[in-house]
Amino acid sequence: MCESPEDLNYDCNFNMFLAKTMLTNLNKNEDRHKAVRWMRKLAQCNRSLEEMKLRNDFMYYLVINIQAGELQPPFVDSPPQAPLPTIAHLLPGGVGIDLEKEAEWADPTKGGREPRPLLYENSPDGGEFLAAQPVPRCGAFCYLAVVARPNTMHD
């Protein structure tokens, strides 16, 4: 999916607006300050399209935390000084498709040890949508898709 910087900034600004308006959901004043520090850090992350996408992922999870009224990792601590790409592993469920593993799956000559998951094989987008979805810390993950396929049966 190719998103423009304008689209990514619009999404970020919308999530910033949501986060700011819901800050009162956080009962602890300390949590509000942490959330604001995260918003300030994320607002500065716009050096590349990849960084902007990652910023939006962090913003999405921050908004969900604020909406729930309780900060969860990585937001329980102030944001690290490190650049955003180096802390991407802090996102719940990881970030998107692991590009190195995807390359191994795509190229059998790389000697990948794991076969590509069947879910990715059968997905029309190669699993891109699923990989970008949040994975719950506990409980179940359910995915239902309805896809129209051309009728290949001839009478």
FILUM-725385 format. One record per atom (N, C-alpha, C): residue number from 0; atom name; z, y, x. Coordinates in steps of 0.02 Angstrom, whole numbers, plus 50000, padded with zeros to 5 digits. Example, Ala and Ser with C-alpha at 12.3 -4.5 7.8 and 13.67 -1.06 7.14 Angstrom:
<sites>
num=0	atomo=N	w=50390	v=49716	u=50660
num=0	atomo=CA	w=50390	v=49775	u=50615
num=0	atomo=C	w=50390	v=49835	u=50660
num=1	atomo=N	w=50354	v=49888	u=50642
num=1	atomo=CA	w=50357	v=49947	u=50684
num=1	atomo=C	w=50394	v=50002	u=50645
</sites>
This chain:
<sites>
num=0	atomo=N	w=50000	v=49942	u=50043
num=0	atomo=CA	w=50000	v=50000	u=50000
num=0	atomo=C	w=50000	v=50061	u=50045
num=1	atomo=N	w=49952	v=50106	u=50036
num=1	atomo=CA	w=49946	v=50165	u=50077
num=1	atomo=C	w=49972	v=50225	u=50038
num=2	atomo=N	w=50029	v=50250	u=50057
num=2	atomo=CA	w=50058	v=50307	u=50023
num=2	atomo=C	w=50051	v=50369	u=50067
num=3	atomo=N	w=50037	v=50425	u=50036
num=3	atomo=CA	w=50030	v=50486	u=50074
num=3	atomo=C	w=50098	v=50516	u=50090
num=4	atomo=N	w=50101	v=50559	u=50140
num=4	atomo=CA	w=50165	v=50592	u=50156
num=4	atomo=C	w=50191	v=50632	u=50096
num=5	atomo=N	w=50145	v=50661	u=50057
num=5	atomo=CA	w=50166	v=50699	u=49999
num=5	atomo=C	w=50202	v=50655	u=49948
num=6	atomo=N	w=50173	v=50595	u=49936
num=6	atomo=CA	w=50205	v=50548	u=49890
num=6	atomo=C	w=50273	v=50525	u=49914
num=7	atomo=N	w=50276	v=50510	u=49979
num=7	atomo=CA	w=50340	v=50487	u=50008
num=7	atomo=C	w=50392	v=50543	u=50005
num=8	atomo=N	w=50372	v=50604	u=50019
num=8	atomo=CA	w=50419	v=50660	u=50015
num=8	atomo=C	w=50441	v=50673	u=49943
num=9	atomo=N	w=50395	v=50666	u=49896
num=9	atomo=CA	w=50413	v=50674	u=49825
num=9	atomo=C	w=50466	v=50623	u=49805
num=10	atomo=N	w=50456	v=50560	u=49824
num=10	atomo=CA	w=50504	v=50507	u=49808
num=10	atomo=C	w=50572	v=50522	u=49839
num=11	atomo=N	w=50571	v=50544	u=49902
num=11	atomo=CA	w=50634	v=50560	u=49937
num=11	atomo=C	w=50670	v=50618	u=49902
num=12	atomo=N	w=50633	v=50670	u=49887
num=12	atomo=CA	w=50663	v=50728	u=49854
num=12	atomo=C	w=50691	v=50710	u=49785
num=13	atomo=N	w=50656	v=50667	u=49749
num=13	atomo=CA	w=50681	v=50645	u=49684
num=13	atomo=C	w=50746	v=50606	u=49692
num=14	atomo=N	w=50748	v=50561	u=49741
num=14	atomo=CA	w=50809	v=50523	u=49753
num=14	atomo=C	w=50865	v=50567	u=49779
num=15	atomo=N	w=50849	v=50618	u=49818
num=15	atomo=CA	w=50899	v=50667	u=49840
num=15	atomo=C	w=50930	v=50702	u=49779
num=16	atomo=N	w=50886	v=50723	u=49734
num=16	atomo=CA	w=50909	v=50756	u=49673
num=16	atomo=C	w=50957	v=50709	u=49634
num=17	atomo=N	w=50936	v=50646	u=49626
num=17	atomo=CA	w=50979	v=50599	u=49590
num=17	atomo=C	w=51046	v=50590	u=49625
num=18	atomo=N	w=51044	v=50582	u=49690
num=18	atomo=CA	w=51105	v=50571	u=49729
num=18	atomo=C	w=51152	v=50631	u=49722
num=19	atomo=N	w=51125	v=50692	u=49727
num=19	atomo=CA	w=51166	v=50752	u=49722
num=19	atomo=C	w=51197	v=50759	u=49653
num=20	atomo=N	w=51159	v=50743	u=49602
num=20	atomo=CA	w=51185	v=50751	u=49534
num=20	atomo=C	w=51237	v=50698	u=49516
num=21	atomo=N	w=51235	v=50641	u=49551
num=21	atomo=CA	w=51282	v=50587	u=49536
num=21	atomo=C	w=51340	v=50583	u=49585
num=22	atomo=N	w=51345	v=50629	u=49632
num=22	atomo=CA	w=51398	v=50625	u=49682
num=22	atomo=C	w=51468	v=50620	u=49651
num=23	atomo=N	w=51477	v=50649	u=49593
num=23	atomo=CA	w=51542	v=50646	u=49560
num=23	atomo=C	w=51560	v=50575	u=49538
num=24	atomo=N	w=51512	v=50530	u=49538
num=24	atomo=CA	w=51527	v=50459	u=49523
num=24	atomo=C	w=51572	v=50429	u=49577
num=25	atomo=N	w=51569	v=50456	u=49638
num=25	atomo=CA	w=51611	v=50431	u=49692
num=25	atomo=C	w=51681	v=50462	u=49684
num=26	atomo=N	w=51730	v=50419	u=49675
num=26	atomo=CA	w=51798	v=50443	u=49663
num=26	atomo=C	w=51831	v=50473	u=49724
num=27	atomo=N	w=51817	v=50446	u=49783
num=27	atomo=CA	w=51849	v=50470	u=49844
num=27	atomo=C	w=51809	v=50528	u=49874
num=28	atomo=N	w=51845	v=50580	u=49890
num=28	atomo=CA	w=51814	v=50639	u=49921
num=28	atomo=C	w=51782	v=50619	u=49988
num=29	atomo=N	w=51815	v=50574	u=50024
num=29	atomo=CA	w=51788	v=50550	u=50088
num=29	atomo=C	w=51720	v=50517	u=50079
num=30	atomo=N	w=51712	v=50477	u=50025
num=30	atomo=CA	w=51648	v=50445	u=50011
num=30	atomo=C	w=51594	v=50496	u=49995
num=31	atomo=N	w=51612	v=50549	u=49960
num=31	atomo=CA	w=51563	v=50602	u=49945
num=31	atomo=C	w=51538	v=50633	u=50010
num=32	atomo=N	w=51585	v=50646	u=50056
num=32	atomo=CA	w=51566	v=50676	u=50120
num=32	atomo=C	w=51520	v=50629	u=50160
num=33	atomo=N	w=51535	v=50564	u=50159
num=33	atomo=CA	w=51492	v=50516	u=50194
num=33	atomo=C	w=51422	v=50515	u=50163
num=34	atomo=N	w=51419	v=50515	u=50097
num=34	atomo=CA	w=51355	v=50515	u=50063
num=34	atomo=C	w=51314	v=50577	u=50081
num=35	atomo=N	w=51347	v=50634	u=50084
num=35	atomo=CA	w=51312	v=50696	u=50102
num=35	atomo=C	w=51287	v=50692	u=50174
num=36	atomo=N	w=51328	v=50664	u=50219
num=36	atomo=CA	w=51306	v=50657	u=50289
num=36	atomo=C	w=51244	v=50612	u=50293
num=37	atomo=N	w=51244	v=50557	u=50254
num=37	atomo=CA	w=51186	v=50513	u=50252
num=37	atomo=C	w=51125	v=50551	u=50225
num=38	atomo=N	w=51134	v=50590	u=50173
num=38	atomo=CA	w=51077	v=50628	u=50144
num=38	atomo=C	w=51049	v=50677	u=50195
num=39	atomo=N	w=51094	v=50710	u=50233
num=39	atomo=CA	w=51071	v=50757	u=50284
num=39	atomo=C	w=51031	v=50721	u=50339
num=40	atomo=N	w=51056	v=50663	u=50360
num=40	atomo=CA	w=51020	v=50624	u=50411
num=40	atomo=C	w=50952	v=50603	u=50385
num=41	atomo=N	w=50951	v=50576	u=50324
num=41	atomo=CA	w=50888	v=50550	u=50297
num=41	atomo=C	w=50838	v=50606	u=50284
num=42	atomo=N	w=50862	v=50666	u=50268
num=42	atomo=CA	w=50817	v=50722	u=50255
num=42	atomo=C	w=50778	v=50742	u=50318
num=43	atomo=N	w=50805	v=50724	u=50377
num=43	atomo=CA	w=50772	v=50742	u=50440
num=43	atomo=C	w=50725	v=50687	u=50465
num=44	atomo=N	w=50720	v=50632	u=50430
num=44	atomo=CA	w=50680	v=50574	u=50453
num=44	atomo=C	w=50610	v=50577	u=50422
num=45	atomo=N	w=50565	v=50611	u=50457
num=45	atomo=CA	w=50497	v=50618	u=50431
num=45	atomo=C	w=50445	v=50623	u=50486
num=46	atomo=N	w=50459	v=50590	u=50542
num=46	atomo=CA	w=50414	v=50595	u=50600
num=46	atomo=C	w=50350	v=50554	u=50592
num=47	atomo=N	w=50353	v=50500	u=50553
num=47	atomo=CA	w=50294	v=50458	u=50543
num=47	atomo=C	w=50297	v=50428	u=50472
num=48	atomo=N	w=50241	v=50400	u=50451
num=48	atomo=CA	w=50240	v=50369	u=50385
num=48	atomo=C	w=50290	v=50311	u=50381
num=49	atomo=N	w=50294	v=50271	u=50434
num=49	atomo=CA	w=50340	v=50215	u=50434
num=49	atomo=C	w=50412	v=50238	u=50430
num=50	atomo=N	w=50429	v=50291	u=50466
num=50	atomo=CA	w=50497	v=50318	u=50462
num=50	atomo=C	w=50511	v=50346	u=50392
num=51	atomo=N	w=50461	v=50378	u=50362
num=51	atomo=CA	w=50470	v=50405	u=50295
num=51	atomo=C	w=50481	v=50349	u=50244
num=52	atomo=N	w=50445	v=50294	u=50251
num=52	atomo=CA	w=50455	v=50237	u=50206
num=52	atomo=C	w=50524	v=50208	u=50215
num=53	atomo=N	w=50546	v=50202	u=50277
num=53	atomo=CA	w=50613	v=50176	u=50292
num=53	atomo=C	w=50666	v=50224	u=50264
num=54	atomo=N	w=50655	v=50288	u=50273
num=54	atomo=CA	w=50700	v=50339	u=50245
num=54	atomo=C	w=50707	v=50330	u=50170
num=55	atomo=N	w=50651	v=50319	u=50136
num=55	atomo=CA	w=50653	v=50310	u=50064
num=55	atomo=C	w=50690	v=50247	u=50043
num=56	atomo=N	w=50684	v=50194	u=50084
num=56	atomo=CA	w=50723	v=50133	u=50071
num=56	atomo=C	w=50798	v=50147	u=50075
num=57	atomo=N	w=50818	v=50182	u=50128
num=57	atomo=CA	w=50889	v=50200	u=50134
num=57	atomo=C	w=50911	v=50244	u=50076
num=58	atomo=N	w=50869	v=50292	u=50057
num=58	atomo=CA	w=50886	v=50337	u=50001
num=58	atomo=C	w=50894	v=50297	u=49936
num=59	atomo=N	w=50850	v=50249	u=49925
num=59	atomo=CA	w=50854	v=50208	u=49865
num=59	atomo=C	w=50921	v=50173	u=49861
num=60	atomo=N	w=50942	v=50141	u=49916
num=60	atomo=CA	w=51006	v=50106	u=49916
num=60	atomo=C	w=51065	v=50153	u=49911
num=61	atomo=N	w=51059	v=50212	u=49940
num=61	atomo=CA	w=51112	v=50261	u=49935
num=61	atomo=C	w=51121	v=50283	u=49862
num=62	atomo=N	w=51066	v=50295	u=49828
num=62	atomo=CA	w=51069	v=50315	u=49757
num=62	atomo=C	w=51101	v=50259	u=49716
num=63	atomo=N	w=51083	v=50198	u=49729
num=63	atomo=CA	w=51113	v=50141	u=49692
num=63	atomo=C	w=51188	v=50139	u=49704
num=64	atomo=N	w=51209	v=50149	u=49767
num=64	atomo=CA	w=51281	v=50149	u=49783
num=64	atomo=C	w=51317	v=50205	u=49747
num=65	atomo=N	w=51289	v=50265	u=49749
num=65	atomo=CA	w=51321	v=50322	u=49716
num=65	atomo=C	w=51324	v=50311	u=49641
num=66	atomo=N	w=51271	v=50285	u=49613
num=66	atomo=CA	w=51269	v=50271	u=49541
num=66	atomo=C	w=51324	v=50221	u=49522
num=67	atomo=N	w=51336	v=50172	u=49565
num=67	atomo=CA	w=51387	v=50121	u=49551
num=67	atomo=C	w=51457	v=50149	u=49562
num=68	atomo=N	w=51463	v=50206	u=49596
num=68	atomo=CA	w=51528	v=50237	u=49606
num=68	atomo=C	w=51566	v=50211	u=49666
num=69	atomo=N	w=51532	v=50172	u=49709
num=69	atomo=CA	w=51565	v=50143	u=49767
num=69	atomo=C	w=51514	v=50133	u=49823
num=70	atomo=N	w=51531	v=50157	u=49882
num=70	atomo=CA	w=51485	v=50149	u=49939
num=70	atomo=C	w=51493	v=50079	u=49968
num=71	atomo=N	w=51436	v=50049	u=49984
num=71	atomo=CA	w=51432	v=49983	u=50015
num=71	atomo=C	w=51400	v=49993	u=50084
num=72	atomo=N	w=51407	v=49944	u=50129
num=72	atomo=CA	w=51374	v=49951	u=50194
num=72	atomo=C	w=51299	v=49963	u=50185
num=73	atomo=N	w=51270	v=50003	u=50225
num=73	atomo=CA	w=51295	v=50037	u=50284
num=73	atomo=C	w=51328	v=50104	u=50270
num=74	atomo=N	w=51333	v=50124	u=50207
num=74	atomo=CA	w=51355	v=50191	u=50190
num=74	atomo=C	w=51431	v=50200	u=50192
num=75	atomo=N	w=51469	v=50147	u=50204
num=75	atomo=CA	w=51542	v=50153	u=50210
num=75	atomo=C	w=51562	v=50190	u=50273
num=76	atomo=N	w=51516	v=50195	u=50321
num=76	atomo=CA	w=51528	v=50232	u=50383
num=76	atomo=C	w=51480	v=50292	u=50384
num=77	atomo=N	w=51498	v=50341	u=50424
num=77	atomo=CA	w=51452	v=50397	u=50434
num=77	atomo=C	w=51389	v=50371	u=50467
num=78	atomo=N	w=51332	v=50405	u=50456
num=78	atomo=CA	w=51270	v=50380	u=50486
num=78	atomo=C	w=51272	v=50383	u=50562
num=79	atomo=N	w=51246	v=50331	u=50594
num=79	atomo=CA	w=51244	v=50332	u=50667
num=79	atomo=C	w=51195	v=50386	u=50692
num=80	atomo=N	w=51205	v=50407	u=50754
num=80	atomo=CA	w=51161	v=50458	u=50783
num=80	atomo=C	w=51092	v=50429	u=50801
num=81	atomo=N	w=51087	v=50363	u=50802
num=81	atomo=CA	w=51025	v=50329	u=50822
num=81	atomo=C	w=50968	v=50346	u=50774
num=82	atomo=N	w=50907	v=50343	u=50800
num=82	atomo=CA	w=50848	v=50354	u=50757
num=82	atomo=C	w=50846	v=50300	u=50702
num=83	atomo=N	w=50818	v=50319	u=50645
num=83	atomo=CA	w=50816	v=50275	u=50587
num=83	atomo=C	w=50785	v=50206	u=50601
num=84	atomo=N	w=50729	v=50201	u=50636
num=84	atomo=CA	w=50700	v=50135	u=50647
num=84	atomo=C	w=50747	v=50087	u=50685
num=85	atomo=N	w=50792	v=50114	u=50726
num=85	atomo=CA	w=50837	v=50071	u=50763
num=85	atomo=C	w=50896	v=50046	u=50721
num=86	atomo=N	w=50907	v=50076	u=50663
num=86	atomo=CA	w=50961	v=50054	u=50619
num=86	atomo=C	w=50935	v=50022	u=50555
num=87	atomo=N	w=50871	v=50006	u=50554
num=87	atomo=CA	w=50840	v=49976	u=50494
num=87	atomo=C	w=50874	v=49911	u=50474
num=88	atomo=N	w=50901	v=49875	u=50523
num=88	atomo=CA	w=50934	v=49811	u=50509
num=88	atomo=C	w=50996	v=49820	u=50465
num=89	atomo=N	w=51021	v=49881	u=50459
num=89	atomo=CA	w=51080	v=49893	u=50417
num=89	atomo=C	w=51065	v=49891	u=50343
num=90	atomo=N	w=51001	v=49896	u=50325
num=90	atomo=CA	w=50983	v=49894	u=50254
num=90	atomo=C	w=50999	v=49827	u=50223
num=91	atomo=N	w=51026	v=49826	u=50162
num=91	atomo=CA	w=51040	v=49762	u=50129
num=91	atomo=C	w=50975	v=49723	u=50119
num=92	atomo=N	w=50976	v=49659	u=50136
num=92	atomo=CA	w=50917	v=49617	u=50125
num=92	atomo=C	w=50863	v=49627	u=50177
num=93	atomo=N	w=50874	v=49666	u=50228
num=93	atomo=CA	w=50823	v=49678	u=50278
num=93	atomo=C	w=50772	v=49728	u=50253
num=94	atomo=N	w=50722	v=49739	u=50293
num=94	atomo=CA	w=50671	v=49788	u=50275
num=94	atomo=C	w=50604	v=49755	u=50272
num=95	atomo=N	w=50575	v=49753	u=50214
num=95	atomo=CA	w=50506	v=49730	u=50207
num=95	atomo=C	w=50492	v=49663	u=50241
num=96	atomo=N	w=50430	v=49652	u=50258
num=96	atomo=CA	w=50409	v=49591	u=50290
num=96	atomo=C	w=50422	v=49597	u=50365
num=97	atomo=N	w=50448	v=49546	u=50395
num=97	atomo=CA	w=50458	v=49544	u=50468
num=97	atomo=C	w=50388	v=49539	u=50499
num=98	atomo=N	w=50366	v=49593	u=50530
num=98	atomo=CA	w=50297	v=49596	u=50553
num=98	atomo=C	w=50282	v=49545	u=50607
num=99	atomo=N	w=50330	v=49530	u=50651
num=99	atomo=CA	w=50318	v=49480	u=50702
num=99	atomo=C	w=50310	v=49411	u=50671
num=100	atomo=N	w=50353	v=49394	u=50623
num=100	atomo=CA	w=50348	v=49329	u=50591
num=100	atomo=C	w=50284	v=49326	u=50549
num=101	atomo=N	w=50266	v=49382	u=50517
num=101	atomo=CA	w=50205	v=49384	u=50477
num=101	atomo=C	w=50145	v=49370	u=50522
num=102	atomo=N	w=50146	v=49397	u=50582
num=102	atomo=CA	w=50091	v=49384	u=50629
num=102	atomo=C	w=50088	v=49310	u=50648
num=103	atomo=N	w=50146	v=49280	u=50657
num=103	atomo=CA	w=50147	v=49208	u=50673
num=103	atomo=C	w=50119	v=49167	u=50615
num=104	atomo=N	w=50139	v=49185	u=50554
num=104	atomo=CA	w=50114	v=49148	u=50496
num=104	atomo=C	w=50039	v=49157	u=50489
num=105	atomo=N	w=50015	v=49217	u=50502
num=105	atomo=CA	w=49944	v=49231	u=50491
num=105	atomo=C	w=49900	v=49200	u=50545
num=106	atomo=N	w=49927	v=49190	u=50605
num=106	atomo=CA	w=49887	v=49165	u=50660
num=106	atomo=C	w=49916	v=49099	u=50686
num=107	atomo=N	w=49885	v=49042	u=50667
num=107	atomo=CA	w=49912	v=48977	u=50688
num=107	atomo=C	w=49910	v=48968	u=50764
num=108	atomo=N	w=49869	v=49006	u=50800
num=108	atomo=CA	w=49865	v=49000	u=50873
num=108	atomo=C	w=49927	v=49028	u=50907
num=109	atomo=N	w=49968	v=49067	u=50871
num=109	atomo=CA	w=50029	v=49096	u=50899
num=109	atomo=C	w=50084	v=49044	u=50904
num=110	atomo=N	w=50073	v=48985	u=50874
num=110	atomo=CA	w=50123	v=48932	u=50879
num=110	atomo=C	w=50185	v=48945	u=50838
num=111	atomo=N	w=50177	v=48976	u=50782
num=111	atomo=CA	w=50235	v=48989	u=50739
num=111	atomo=C	w=50269	v=48924	u=50719
num=112	atomo=N	w=50335	v=48923	u=50721
num=112	atomo=CA	w=50372	v=48862	u=50706
num=112	atomo=C	w=50383	v=48853	u=50631
num=113	atomo=N	w=50387	v=48908	u=50595
num=113	atomo=CA	w=50400	v=48904	u=50523
num=113	atomo=C	w=50335	v=48909	u=50484
num=114	atomo=N	w=50325	v=48867	u=50435
num=114	atomo=CA	w=50267	v=48877	u=50392
num=114	atomo=C	w=50279	v=48938	u=50348
num=115	atomo=N	w=50226	v=48970	u=50328
num=115	atomo=CA	w=50233	v=49028	u=50284
num=115	atomo=C	w=50263	v=49005	u=50218
num=116	atomo=N	w=50314	v=49040	u=50192
num=116	atomo=CA	w=50345	v=49019	u=50129
num=116	atomo=C	w=50294	v=49013	u=50073
num=117	atomo=N	w=50301	v=48962	u=50032
num=117	atomo=CA	w=50255	v=48950	u=49976
num=117	atomo=C	w=50252	v=49010	u=49929
num=118	atomo=N	w=50308	v=49044	u=49920
num=118	atomo=CA	w=50309	v=49102	u=49877
num=118	atomo=C	w=50260	v=49155	u=49901
num=119	atomo=N	w=50256	v=49165	u=49967
num=119	atomo=CA	w=50209	v=49213	u=49994
num=119	atomo=C	w=50137	v=49188	u=49988
num=120	atomo=N	w=50128	v=49123	u=49998
num=120	atomo=CA	w=50061	v=49094	u=49993
num=120	atomo=C	w=50030	v=49105	u=49924
num=121	atomo=N	w=50071	v=49096	u=49872
num=121	atomo=CA	w=50046	v=49099	u=49804
num=121	atomo=C	w=50046	v=49169	u=49774
num=122	atomo=N	w=50076	v=49217	u=49808
num=122	atomo=CA	w=50079	v=49285	u=49782
num=122	atomo=C	w=50013	v=49321	u=49793
num=123	atomo=N	w=49987	v=49355	u=49742
num=123	atomo=CA	w=49922	v=49389	u=49750
num=123	atomo=C	w=49921	v=49441	u=49806
num=124	atomo=N	w=49979	v=49471	u=49822
num=124	atomo=CA	w=49981	v=49521	u=49874
num=124	atomo=C	w=50009	v=49494	u=49940
num=125	atomo=N	w=50012	v=49428	u=49946
num=125	atomo=CA	w=50037	v=49397	u=50007
num=125	atomo=C	w=50112	v=49405	u=50017
num=126	atomo=N	w=50149	v=49422	u=49963
num=126	atomo=CA	w=50221	v=49428	u=49967
num=126	atomo=C	w=50245	v=49498	u=49983
num=127	atomo=N	w=50200	v=49545	u=49989
num=127	atomo=CA	w=50219	v=49614	u=50007
num=127	atomo=C	w=50268	v=49643	u=49956
num=128	atomo=N	w=50254	v=49634	u=49892
num=128	atomo=CA	w=50299	v=49661	u=49840
num=128	atomo=C	w=50368	v=49629	u=49844
num=129	atomo=N	w=50370	v=49564	u=49850
num=129	atomo=CA	w=50434	v=49529	u=49851
num=129	atomo=C	w=50475	v=49548	u=49912
num=130	atomo=N	w=50443	v=49555	u=49969
num=130	atomo=CA	w=50479	v=49570	u=50030
num=130	atomo=C	w=50512	v=49638	u=50027
num=131	atomo=N	w=50485	v=49683	u=49987
num=131	atomo=CA	w=50512	v=49751	u=49982
num=131	atomo=C	w=50568	v=49757	u=49931
num=132	atomo=N	w=50582	v=49703	u=49894
num=132	atomo=CA	w=50633	v=49706	u=49842
num=132	atomo=C	w=50703	v=49693	u=49870
num=133	atomo=N	w=50753	v=49724	u=49839
num=133	atomo=CA	w=50821	v=49712	u=49864
num=133	atomo=C	w=50842	v=49640	u=49849
num=134	atomo=N	w=50879	v=49612	u=49896
num=134	atomo=CA	w=50905	v=49544	u=49888
num=134	atomo=C	w=50980	v=49550	u=49875
num=135	atomo=N	w=51004	v=49520	u=49821
num=135	atomo=CA	w=51075	v=49527	u=49805
num=135	atomo=C	w=51119	v=49493	u=49858
num=136	atomo=N	w=51178	v=49522	u=49869
num=136	atomo=CA	w=51225	v=49492	u=49917
num=136	atomo=C	w=51251	v=49426	u=49891
num=137	atomo=N	w=51260	v=49421	u=49826
num=137	atomo=CA	w=51282	v=49359	u=49796
num=137	atomo=C	w=51247	v=49353	u=49729
num=138	atomo=N	w=51243	v=49294	u=49703
num=138	atomo=CA	w=51209	v=49285	u=49639
num=138	atomo=C	w=51140	v=49257	u=49649
num=139	atomo=N	w=51098	v=49269	u=49601
num=139	atomo=CA	w=51031	v=49239	u=49602
num=139	atomo=C	w=50978	v=49294	u=49604
num=140	atomo=N	w=50921	v=49276	u=49631
num=140	atomo=CA	w=50864	v=49320	u=49632
num=140	atomo=C	w=50810	v=49287	u=49590
num=141	atomo=N	w=50787	v=49321	u=49539
num=141	atomo=CA	w=50737	v=49293	u=49495
num=141	atomo=C	w=50676	v=49338	u=49494
num=142	atomo=N	w=50618	v=49308	u=49496
num=142	atomo=CA	w=50556	v=49346	u=49495
num=142	atomo=C	w=50509	v=49313	u=49446
num=143	atomo=N	w=50483	v=49353	u=49400
num=143	atomo=CA	w=50437	v=49328	u=49350
num=143	atomo=C	w=50375	v=49372	u=49353
num=144	atomo=N	w=50318	v=49342	u=49355
num=144	atomo=CA	w=50256	v=49380	u=49357
num=144	atomo=C	w=50207	v=49350	u=49307
num=145	atomo=N	w=50171	v=49394	u=49275
num=145	atomo=CA	w=50117	v=49372	u=49230
num=145	atomo=C	w=50053	v=49398	u=49260
num=146	atomo=N	w=50008	v=49353	u=49276
num=146	atomo=CA	w=49947	v=49372	u=49309
num=146	atomo=C	w=49888	v=49345	u=49270
num=147	atomo=N	w=49840	v=49387	u=49257
num=147	atomo=CA	w=49780	v=49364	u=49222
num=147	atomo=C	w=49729	v=49341	u=49275
num=148	atomo=N	w=49704	v=49282	u=49265
num=148	atomo=CA	w=49653	v=49255	u=49310
num=148	atomo=C	w=49589	v=49240	u=49270
num=149	atomo=N	w=49534	v=49248	u=49301
num=149	atomo=CA	w=49472	v=49233	u=49265
num=149	atomo=C	w=49469	v=49159	u=49245
num=150	atomo=N	w=49441	v=49148	u=49187
num=150	atomo=CA	w=49434	v=49079	u=49162
num=150	atomo=C	w=49379	v=49045	u=49201
num=151	atomo=N	w=49397	v=48993	u=49239
num=151	atomo=CA	w=49348	v=48957	u=49280
num=151	atomo=C	w=49322	v=48894	u=49246
num=152	atomo=N	w=49350	v=48878	u=49188
num=152	atomo=CA	w=49329	v=48818	u=49153
num=152	atomo=C	w=49267	v=48834	u=49111
num=153	atomo=N	w=49215	v=48794	u=49119
num=153	atomo=CA	w=49153	v=48804	u=49081
num=153	atomo=C	w=49146	v=48746	u=49031
num=154	atomo=N	w=49126	v=48764	u=48972
num=154	atomo=CA	w=49117	v=48712	u=48920
num=154	atomo=C	w=49051	v=48677	u=48930
</sites>
